[in-house]
Amino acid sequence: MTWCGLVFFVAALSTATARAADLTVRYALDLRSTDTHKVSVEMSVPDVPPRTEIQFPAWNALYQIRDFVRNVSDVRANCDGQKLKLKRVDVETWRTRSGNCATLAVRYSVYANEEGPFSSILNDHHSFLNLAMLLFYLPQGRDRPARVSVILPEGWKLVTLLPASGPTEEFAAANYDALVDSPVEAGHFAEYDYQQGNAKYRVIVDANPKDYSSERLLDSLEKITATETAMMRDVPFLRYTFIFHFLPAGGGGGMEHAYGTAISLPAPTVRENWQAVEATAAHEFFHLWNVKRIRPAGLEPVDYVHGNDTRALWFSEGVTSTYQELTLLRAGLTSREDFYRRIASQIGALQDRPARLFQSVEDAGRSAWLEKYLDYLRPDRSISYYNKGELLGFLLDLRIRHATQNRESLDDVMRRLNDDFAKRHRFFTQADLLNVIGEVAPEFSGREEFFRDYVSGTRELDYNTYLGYAGLELLSTTAVQGALGFHAERGFNGPVTVESVDPDGNAARAGIRKGDVLLKMNGRPLNYPPDELLSNTTGGEKVEFEVRRAGKSLTVKYRLEKSRVNSYRVEEKAHATDDELRVRNGWLEGKTDAAPER
């Protein structure tokens, strides 16, 4: 290349770089109006052609249409400093006029007053923001680079998963999708960190310091991240961020992101059941691979308005729960007996749902959009893709280990998916998953039937055959347990609500009614339906509910009735064979055996 040619090339490259920078969409968020819960937003878009559309997501984070635009108000715009009236095309979409804009500025407010990892909150204590709930995007320009800046109340600090950029307090994202996959936490949180290899882990906690031990939290997280990265043989980040909210009351859950997770749990749960913290963290961290990188084709490209095909959630969520439990065991955070007990509990949960006989786990995933309706959650209406998917993960692992004499495992399938799909930026189909299993374990000759019967179909799971591969057996007994006399459910971010009442039972006679909101049981706040609190009852015990009805609080007392329930347990066979012990120990310890030399 000649000197003149080089000068021309460099000039052209500089012009192209400047043009790319000119396309950056900038957002400014003002969090100072904590008393109104309103976030003021300004969106600045350069180089806007005629009739450009801006759109607001209808969903993100949960597989439910949630119409985030319901919280948007006072949308105003100007074009190159001149007031511009945007045309409302539909409920989520606005459009500019026929002329060009060198810079389009859009200003509006968003009401943010829902706690939890799937929502957004701004109050005088803190702010947590899922940015898809706050930011317009360009339907025809989602790939534009983006930057966001935040104005904080005095004394607050901020953390986000995005890297800081430039001399100003801006954070940069490659595009809108990356931007809204990076939540923001602001307030007076505690911050810890630890290093493993080349990766730094940040731990952000918004909680009363009396509700948790930072030393215990860091110890648990270090064991979880070390176990899962070792199993996957992969650390696809230099920095990962855990954001924890331990709330005085309310529900819980976690939301995965490409470079971090947000987890909310009630403070009483944190104090009384530490393994709930560990289980949620293990689940969300494994999502780093399964769903964020090992991604079903049905979830791409993201459709923020209509949603995506979610039939693969049995694998993306359910098998993540499989590894949640395996991680706790392999990391030494739970015992073998508790691991067996957890599997038995999951089996009981599935067997207690009559809907398993007609709803496949694939269809349960496809119907995830309906989970916001309490009626859909009834046992005779639906099953959980988390629950059955977790069990299928265990069965698949045992079948692969049995077929290969413990030379291969589900761990190998996950690593192959990571290498062949995630690292190559490819998305997998169910046919791809079957092919990978076939390549890892060609001896597993019944894999097509497994998927036909158990994933797409509703055949009863053959627990004892699969557990038998590891010298285990499922035992069932009938026991007498207390019965509430009503059925309650809790929808997303909603209260525990009575859905139906046995008209001839003690609860009905005492005054429990359909539609009652259950606040407390025996003085204990109810963040989940109270069924799980019955496991140590036999009927006849006194129970007291604090109920809200028509804006008034009531106290209802009665005695639990008696019911006969099936109780399951997983036990080790007294005389397991060497092959069974090889599979069992490999499964529990996360190990495989080398192929014999020839």
C-alpha positions in Angstrom: 0.0 0.0 0.0 1.4 3.5 -0.9 1.7 6.3 1.6 -1.2 8.2 0.0 -3.2 5.0 0.0 -2.4 4.5 3.7 -3.5 8.1 4.5 -6.7 7.5 2.6 -7.4 4.2 4.4 -6.7 5.7 7.9 -9.0 8.7 7.0 -11.7 6.4 5.8 -11.4 4.2 8.9 -11.5 7.3 11.2 -14.6 8.5 9.4 -16.3 5.1 9.7 -15.4 5.0 13.4 -16.8 8.4 13.9 -20.0 7.5 12.1 -20.4 4.4 14.3 -19.9 6.5 17.4 -22.5 8.9 16.0 -25.1 6.1 16.1 -24.7 5.6 19.8 -28.1 5.8 21.7 -27.7 7.5 25.0 -29.9 7.3 28.0 -29.8 9.5 31.2 -31.7 8.2 34.3 -32.5 10.5 37.2 -33.3 8.7 40.4 -33.7 11.7 42.7 -37.5 11.6 42.9 -37.5 8.8 45.4 -40.7 10.0 47.1 -42.8 9.6 43.9 -41.1 6.3 42.7 -40.7 7.9 39.3 -37.5 7.6 37.3 -37.0 10.4 34.8 -35.5 9.2 31.5 -34.0 11.0 28.6 -33.2 9.1 25.4 -31.0 10.8 22.8 -30.8 9.2 19.4 -28.5 10.6 16.6 -29.0 10.3 12.9 -32.7 9.6 12.9 -34.3 9.1 9.4 -37.9 9.9 8.6 -40.7 7.9 10.3 -38.4 6.2 12.8 -40.2 4.1 15.4 -39.3 3.8 19.1 -40.8 0.9 21.0 -41.2 -0.2 24.7 -40.8 -3.9 25.7 -43.9 -5.8 26.7 -41.8 -8.5 28.4 -38.3 -9.3 29.6 -36.8 -11.4 32.5 -40.0 -13.5 33.0 -41.8 -15.5 30.3 -44.9 -13.4 30.7 -46.3 -10.5 28.8 -46.2 -7.8 31.4 -46.8 -4.6 29.4 -44.1 -2.4 31.0 -45.5 0.6 29.1 -48.2 0.7 31.7 -45.7 2.6 33.9 -44.7 5.1 31.3 -46.1 8.7 31.4 -45.5 12.1 30.0 -43.7 11.2 26.8 -42.3 14.3 25.1 -39.9 14.7 22.2 -37.9 17.3 20.2 -36.0 17.1 17.0 -32.9 19.2 16.8 -34.2 21.3 19.7 -37.6 21.9 18.2 -40.7 20.4 19.9 -41.8 17.2 18.0 -45.2 15.5 18.3 -44.7 11.7 18.1 -47.5 9.6 16.6 -48.7 6.7 18.7 -48.8 3.7 16.4 -49.9 1.1 19.0 -49.7 0.6 22.7 -45.9 0.1 22.7 -44.8 2.1 19.6 -44.4 5.8 18.7 -43.2 7.2 15.4 -41.4 10.4 14.3 -42.5 12.7 11.5 -41.5 12.5 7.8 -38.3 14.7 8.2 -34.8 13.8 9.3 -33.5 14.5 12.8 -29.8 15.0 13.5 -30.7 14.3 17.1 -34.0 13.0 18.5 -34.5 13.6 22.2 -37.3 11.8 24.1 -38.1 12.5 27.7 -40.6 10.6 29.9 -41.2 9.2 33.4 -41.4 5.6 34.5 -43.1 4.5 37.7 -41.0 1.9 39.5 -42.4 0.5 42.7 -42.1 -3.3 42.6 -39.4 -5.1 44.6 -37.8 -8.3 43.3 -35.2 -9.4 40.7 -37.7 -9.4 37.9 -39.0 -5.9 38.5 -37.9 -2.3 39.2 -38.0 -0.2 42.4 -37.2 3.3 43.4 -37.8 4.4 47.0 -36.0 6.3 49.7 -34.0 3.2 50.6 -32.7 2.0 47.3 -33.3 1.4 43.6 -33.1 -1.7 41.5 -33.7 -1.3 37.8 -34.4 -3.9 35.1 -33.6 -1.6 32.2 -36.1 -3.2 29.8 -38.8 -1.8 32.1 -37.4 1.7 31.6 -35.9 2.2 28.2 -37.3 2.6 24.7 -35.5 1.0 21.9 -35.3 1.3 18.1 -37.0 -1.8 16.5 -34.9 -1.2 13.4 -31.8 -0.3 15.4 -31.4 -2.6 18.3 -27.8 -3.3 17.2 -26.7 0.3 17.8 -24.3 0.8 20.6 -25.8 2.3 23.8 -24.6 4.2 26.8 -26.4 5.0 30.0 -25.7 7.5 32.8 -27.5 7.8 36.1 -28.0 10.8 38.4 -28.2 9.5 42.0 -29.6 10.9 45.3 -26.9 12.4 47.5 -24.8 9.8 49.3 -25.9 6.9 47.1 -23.6 4.6 45.2 -24.3 2.5 42.1 -23.3 -0.9 40.6 -24.2 -2.4 37.3 -22.9 -5.3 35.2 -21.9 -2.9 32.4 -18.3 -1.5 32.1 -17.7 2.2 32.7 -16.8 4.1 29.7 -15.1 7.5 29.2 -14.4 10.3 31.6 -18.1 10.8 32.4 -20.2 8.5 34.6 -21.5 6.6 31.6 -21.7 2.8 31.2 -21.4 1.2 27.7 -23.2 -1.6 26.0 -22.7 -3.1 22.6 -26.4 -2.9 21.8 -29.8 -2.7 23.4 -30.0 -6.5 24.2 -26.7 -6.2 26.2 -27.9 -3.1 27.9 -31.1 -4.5 29.2 -29.3 -7.7 30.4 -27.5 -5.5 32.9 -29.6 -4.4 35.9 -28.7 -1.4 38.1 -28.5 -1.4 41.9 -28.2 2.0 43.7 -28.4 2.9 47.3 -26.3 2.1 50.5 -25.5 -1.6 49.8 -22.7 -3.6 51.2 -20.0 -4.8 48.8 -17.7 -7.7 49.0 -15.5 -9.5 46.5 -13.2 -12.6 46.0 -10.9 -13.8 43.3 -10.8 -17.3 41.7 -8.2 -17.7 39.0 -8.4 -14.8 36.6 -12.0 -13.9 37.5 -13.2 -11.4 40.1 -16.6 -12.0 41.8 -18.4 -9.0 43.2 -21.1 -9.6 45.9 -23.6 -6.8 46.4 -26.0 -7.1 49.4 -28.9 -4.8 50.2 -30.1 -6.1 53.6 -30.1 -5.6 57.4 -26.6 -6.8 58.4 -28.2 -8.8 61.3 -30.0 -11.0 58.7 -27.0 -12.6 57.2 -23.3 -13.5 57.7 -21.0 -12.1 55.0 -18.4 -14.7 55.9 -20.9 -17.5 55.4 -22.3 -16.0 52.2 -18.8 -15.6 50.6 -17.8 -19.2 51.7 -21.0 -20.6 50.1 -20.5 -18.6 46.9 -16.8 -19.5 46.5 -17.7 -23.2 46.8 -20.5 -22.9 44.3 -18.6 -20.9 41.7 -15.5 -23.2 42.0 -17.6 -26.3 41.6 -19.6 -25.2 38.6 -16.7 -23.6 36.7 -14.6 -26.8 37.3 -17.4 -29.0 36.0 -17.9 -26.9 32.9 -14.2 -26.3 32.5 -15.0 -22.8 31.5 -14.9 -19.3 33.0 -16.4 -17.0 30.3 -15.9 -13.7 32.1 -13.4 -11.6 34.0 -16.0 -10.2 36.4 -19.2 -11.7 37.6 -21.6 -9.8 40.0 -24.1 -11.3 42.5 -26.8 -8.8 43.7 -28.7 -10.0 46.7 -31.8 -8.4 48.3 -32.8 -9.9 51.6 -36.2 -8.3 52.1 -38.2 -7.9 55.3 -41.2 -9.6 53.6 -42.4 -10.7 50.2 -41.5 -13.5 47.9 -38.2 -14.5 46.4 -36.5 -15.6 43.3 -33.5 -15.1 41.1 -32.9 -13.7 37.6 -29.9 -14.7 35.5 -27.9 -12.3 33.4 -24.9 -12.9 31.1 -22.4 -11.4 33.6 -24.3 -11.6 36.9 -27.5 -12.4 38.7 -30.0 -10.7 41.0 -31.5 -12.7 43.8 -34.2 -11.7 46.3 -35.2 -13.7 49.4 -37.3 -12.9 52.5 -35.0 -12.2 55.4 -36.8 -14.8 57.6 -36.0 -17.4 55.0 -32.3 -16.3 55.0 -32.2 -16.6 58.8 -34.0 -20.0 59.0 -33.1 -21.8 55.8 -29.6 -20.9 54.6 -29.7 -23.6 52.0 -32.4 -21.6 50.1 -29.7 -18.9 49.6 -27.2 -21.5 48.4 -29.7 -23.3 46.1 -30.8 -20.1 44.5 -27.2 -18.9 43.9 -26.2 -22.3 42.5 -29.2 -22.3 40.1 -28.6 -18.7 38.9 -24.9 -19.1 38.5 -25.4 -22.3 36.4 -27.6 -20.1 34.1 -24.3 -18.4 33.1 -24.1 -21.3 30.7 -27.5 -23.0 30.5 -29.8 -20.4 28.9 -27.5 -17.4 28.7 -24.9 -19.1 26.5 -26.2 -22.6 25.8 -29.4 -21.1 24.4 -32.4 -22.7 22.7 -33.1 -21.5 19.2 -36.6 -20.6 20.2 -35.4 -17.8 22.4 -33.6 -16.0 19.6 -33.8 -13.4 18.4 -35.5 -11.8 21.4 -39.0 -10.5 20.6 -39.7 -7.9 23.3 -43.3 -7.4 22.2 -44.7 -10.9 21.3 -42.4 -13.1 23.3 -40.6 -16.2 22.2 -41.0 -20.0 21.9 -40.4 -21.4 25.4 -41.0 -25.1 24.9 -37.3 -25.8 25.8 -37.6 -24.5 29.4 -37.7 -28.0 30.8 -34.0 -28.1 29.8 -33.0 -24.4 30.3 -34.7 -24.2 33.7 -35.4 -27.7 34.8 -31.9 -29.1 34.1 -30.4 -26.0 35.7 -32.3 -27.1 38.8 -30.7 -30.6 38.3 -27.3 -28.9 38.5 -28.3 -26.7 41.4 -28.8 -29.9 43.5 -25.7 -31.7 42.1 -23.6 -28.6 42.8 -24.7 -28.3 46.4 -23.8 -32.0 46.9 -20.5 -31.9 45.1 -19.4 -28.7 46.8 -20.0 -30.2 50.2 -22.9 -27.8 51.0 -25.4 -30.6 51.5 -25.3 -34.3 52.5 -26.0 -37.3 50.4 -29.1 -38.0 52.5 -30.4 -34.5 51.9 -29.7 -34.9 48.2 -31.8 -38.1 48.1 -34.5 -36.4 50.2 -34.6 -33.5 47.7 -35.1 -35.9 44.8 -37.9 -37.7 46.6 -39.5 -34.4 47.4 -39.5 -33.5 43.7 -40.9 -36.9 42.7 -43.7 -36.3 45.3 -44.4 -32.9 43.9 -44.8 -34.2 40.4 -46.9 -37.2 41.4 -49.2 -35.0 43.4 -50.2 -33.1 40.2 -52.9 -34.9 38.2 -52.1 -32.6 35.2 -48.9 -34.7 34.6 -51.2 -37.3 32.9 -52.1 -34.9 30.1 -49.7 -32.0 30.0 -46.2 -32.7 28.7 -43.2 -30.9 30.1 -42.6 -29.4 26.7 -46.1 -28.0 26.7 -45.6 -26.8 30.3 -42.7 -24.7 29.0 -44.7 -23.4 26.0 -47.4 -22.4 28.4 -45.1 -20.5 30.8 -46.8 -17.3 29.7 -49.9 -18.4 31.7 -48.2 -18.6 35.1 -49.4 -15.1 36.0 -52.9 -16.5 36.3 -53.5 -18.3 39.6 -56.1 -20.7 38.1 -53.4 -22.0 35.8 -51.2 -23.1 38.7 -53.8 -25.6 40.1 -52.4 -29.2 40.3 -55.2 -30.4 38.1 -54.4 -27.8 35.5 -50.6 -27.7 35.0 -47.2 -29.1 35.9 -44.0 -27.3 36.5 -41.2 -27.5 33.9 -38.8 -26.7 36.7 -40.0 -29.8 38.7 -40.3 -32.4 35.9 -37.3 -30.9 34.0 -35.1 -31.4 37.1 -36.2 -35.0 37.4 -35.5 -35.6 33.7 -32.0 -34.2 34.2 -31.3 -36.7 36.9 -32.8 -39.6 34.8 -30.8 -38.6 31.7 -27.6 -38.4 33.7 -28.2 -41.9 35.2 -29.1 -43.4 31.8 -26.0 -42.0 30.1 -23.7 -43.2 32.9 -25.4 -46.6 32.8 -25.2 -47.0 29.1 -21.5 -46.0 29.0 -20.4 -47.8 32.2 -19.8 -44.3 33.7 -17.4 -43.3 31.0 -19.7 -40.4 30.0 -22.3 -38.3 31.7 -24.8 -35.4 31.4 -21.8 -33.2 32.4 -20.2 -34.2 29.1 -23.3 -33.3 27.2 -23.3 -29.8 28.9 -19.7 -29.3 28.0 -20.2 -30.4 24.4 -23.2 -28.0 24.1 -21.0 -25.2 25.5 -18.1 -26.0 23.1 -20.2 -26.6 19.9 -23.0 -24.1 20.4 -22.3 -21.4 23.1 -18.7 -20.7 22.1 -19.6 -20.6 18.4 -22.6 -18.3 19.0 -25.0 -21.0 17.8 -28.4 -21.8 19.2 -29.6 -25.4 19.7 -32.8 -27.2 18.8 -34.1 -30.3 20.4 -32.8 -32.3 17.4 -29.3 -30.8 18.2 -29.7 -31.9 21.8 -30.5 -35.4 20.7 -27.6 -35.5 18.4 -25.2 -34.3 21.0 -26.4 -37.0 23.5 -26.0 -39.6 20.7 -22.4 -38.4 20.0 -21.5 -38.4 23.7 -23.3 -41.7 24.5 -24.0 -43.8 21.3 -24.7 -46.7 23.6 -27.8 -44.9 24.8 -30.0 -46.5 22.2 -33.4 -45.4 23.6 -32.8 -41.6 23.6 -35.5 -40.9 20.9 -38.0 -42.9 22.9 -36.9 -41.0 26.1 -37.7 -37.7 24.5 -40.9 -38.9 22.8 -42.3 -40.4 26.0 -41.0 -38.1 28.7 -40.4 -34.7 27.1 -43.0 -34.5 24.3 -45.3 -37.1 25.9 -46.9 -37.8 29.2 -45.8 -41.3 30.0 -45.2 -41.9 33.7 -41.5 -41.6 34.7 -40.0 -45.0 35.4 -38.1 -43.9 38.5 -37.0 -47.2 39.8 -35.4 -48.4 36.6 -33.3 -45.2 36.3 -32.5 -45.0 40.0 -31.7 -48.7 39.9 -28.8 -47.9 37.6 -27.1 -46.3 40.6 -28.2 -49.0 43.1 -31.0 -46.9 44.4 -34.7 -47.5 44.9 -37.8 -45.4 45.4 -40.0 -46.4 48.3 -43.5 -45.1 48.8 -45.6 -45.2 51.9 -49.0 -43.7 52.8 -49.1 -41.4 55.8 -51.7 -39.3 57.6 -51.0 -35.6 57.3 -52.9 -32.5 58.2 -55.1 -30.9 55.5 -55.8 -27.2 55.1 -59.3 -27.6 53.6 -58.5 -25.1 50.9 -56.2 -24.6 48.0 -54.0 -21.4 47.7 -51.6 -20.1 45.1 -49.2 -17.2 44.7 -48.7 -15.6 41.4 -45.8 -13.5 40.3 -45.1 -10.7 42.8 -48.6 -11.3 44.2 -49.9 -12.3 47.6 -50.9 -15.9 48.6 -54.5 -16.1 47.7 -57.2 -18.8 48.4 -58.4 -20.2 45.1 -60.9 -22.8 46.3 -62.3 -24.1 49.6 -63.7 -27.5 50.5 -67.4 -26.5 51.3 -67.8 -29.2 53.9 -64.4 -28.7 55.6 -63.3 -27.1 58.8 -61.7 -24.1 56.9 -65.0 -23.3 55.3 -66.9 -23.6 58.6 -64.3 -21.3 60.3 -64.8 -18.7 57.6 -62.0 -19.1 55.0 -63.4 -17.9 51.6 -62.2 -18.0 48.0 -60.3 -14.8 47.3 -58.9 -14.4 50.8 -55.3 -13.1 50.9 -53.3 -15.1 53.5 -50.9 -12.9 55.4 -49.7 -15.2 58.2 -50.1 -18.8 59.4 -49.6 -19.3 63.2 -47.9 -15.9 63.3 -45.5 -16.7 60.5 -45.6 -14.4 57.4 -46.6 -16.4 54.3 -44.5 -15.8 51.3 -45.5 -19.0 49.6 -48.6 -21.3 49.8 -48.7 -22.9 53.2 -48.9 -26.6 52.0 -45.2 -27.2 52.7 -45.7 -26.3 56.3 -47.9 -29.4 56.7 -45.2 -32.0 56.4 -44.8 -32.5 60.1 -48.5 -32.5 60.9 -50.9 -35.4 61.3 -54.2 -33.6 61.4 -56.1 -32.2 64.4 -53.5 -29.5 65.1 -54.8 -25.9 65.7 -54.0 -23.4 63.0 -54.5 -19.7 62.9 -54.5 -17.6 59.7 -54.3 -13.8 59.5 -56.4 -13.0 56.4 -57.0 -9.8 54.4 -60.5 -9.5 52.9 -62.1 -6.4 51.3 -59.3 -4.3 52.8 -59.9 -5.6 56.4 -57.7 -8.0 58.4 -59.4 -11.0 60.0 -58.2 -13.9 62.2 -59.5 -17.3 61.4 -58.8 -20.3 63.7 -59.7 -24.0 63.2 -58.3 -27.5 63.4 -56.5 -29.2 60.5 -58.3 -32.1 59.0 -56.7 -35.5 58.3 -55.7 -36.6 54.8 -53.8 -39.6 53.5 -50.8 -38.7 51.4 -48.1 -40.6 49.6 -44.7 -40.1 51.0 -41.6 -40.9 49.0 -38.0 -41.7 49.9 -34.9 -42.7 47.9 -32.7 -45.3 49.5 -29.5 -47.1 48.7 -29.8 -50.8 48.0 -28.1 -53.0 50.5 -26.4 -55.1 47.9 -25.6 -52.9 44.9 -23.5 -54.4 42.2 -20.1 -53.0 41.2 -21.5 -51.5 38.1 -24.3 -49.8 40.1 -21.8 -48.4 42.6 -19.6 -47.1 39.8 -22.6 -45.2 38.4 -23.7 -44.0 41.8 -20.4 -42.7 43.0 -19.7 -41.1 39.6 -23.1 -39.4 39.6 -22.8 -38.1 43.2 -19.1 -37.0 42.9 -19.2 -35.7 39.3 -16.7 -38.2 38.0 -16.4 -40.6 35.1 -14.2 -43.6 34.5 -11.6 -43.8 31.7 -12.4 -46.2 28.9 -10.5 -49.5 29.3 -7.4 -49.8 27.2 -7.4 -52.1 24.2 
